[in-house]
Amino acid sequence: MNITDPIYSDENKARAHLEKLQWPNGPVCPHCGSVDNATKLKGKSTRPGVYKCKSKGCRKPFSVTVGSLMHRSKIPLNKWLAAMHLMTSSKKGVSAHQLHRMLGITYESAWFLAHRLRAAMRDPNAGPIGGSNKVVEADETFIGGKAKNRAFKEPPKKEAVVALVERDGEVRSFHVANVTAKTLRTAIVTAADRASYLMTDENKAYVKFGREFGGHGTVNHSRDEYVRATFWHTNTVENYFSILKRGVFGVYHHVSEAHLHRYLAEFDFRHNTHKLDDTSRAEKALRGMVGKRLTYRRTSDATHT
């Protein structure tokens, strides 16, 4: 993050940057969809960045934030851009407390801001990974604390996460209520192309639906087998889990069940865009803010994490 870039300190420069990203062909009315058919409103009583649609039957005012996750936000746009750059360029994430201190906003605002940015990183149209002549690794893990780290040593609540990673490709991760053959199959056959070669550990649950794929290979971790002939392994998906757990334990410390899917979207996004530079990655995430809404009530139904 280049802290000297004016888009992180000047709200007008930040707005111009967003308009360039979201409207490469001119202003787009979020109400009727018309392109480059609006007039920019000016005057002391008009807030900056407001346009008025000239289409008949519409004639409504709008700005670049209308119909996006930034809609009606009172946080300056330059701070939105700074937060997005920080979250997308930090390998293990940035906590709400850190955003609160660095951006000079309240913790509550930083917490809600971070969840809206995670919503922007989620791709609702993401298709299956893998395919013919491609290997998809699948594994499950549990996210949660250890009893020895708690004052009263009560059993910690751990949440199950299933992840699929295409070698040299993208990741898809899911929170599941429990690890059973049914939940594993639902997650895996939905997220992976069945022409793929599926690679797992020795978990018997994978054996049944492994036959549905182009091939199925396993390694036996219980017998200390982690790599066989350089091809049979699940090291790629385990590396993903390593970064996820370091982020959860080292940065966020605790993630509630209600919000776990949002954190998974964040870590998936960074993995899937790791070949992009920091600026391009942040811009891709900013484009994902359009057409989504996340209200504070919907987000704060669970404990802040």
Secondary structure, DSSP 8 states (H G I E B T S, - for coil): --TT-GGGT-HHHHHHHHHHHH-TTS-B-TTT--BS-EEE--STTS-TT-EEE-STTT--EE-TTTTBTTTT--S-HHHHHHHHHHHHHSTT---HHHHHHHHT--HHHHHHHHHHHHHHH--TT---B--TT-EEEEEEEEE---GGGSTT------EEEEEEEETTS-EEEEEESS--HHHHHHHHHHHB-TTSEEEE-S-THHHHHHTTSSEEEE--GGGT--EETTTEE-HHHHHHHHHHHHHIIIIIS---TTTHHHHHHHHHHHHHTTTS-HHHHHHHHHHTTBT----HHHHTTS---
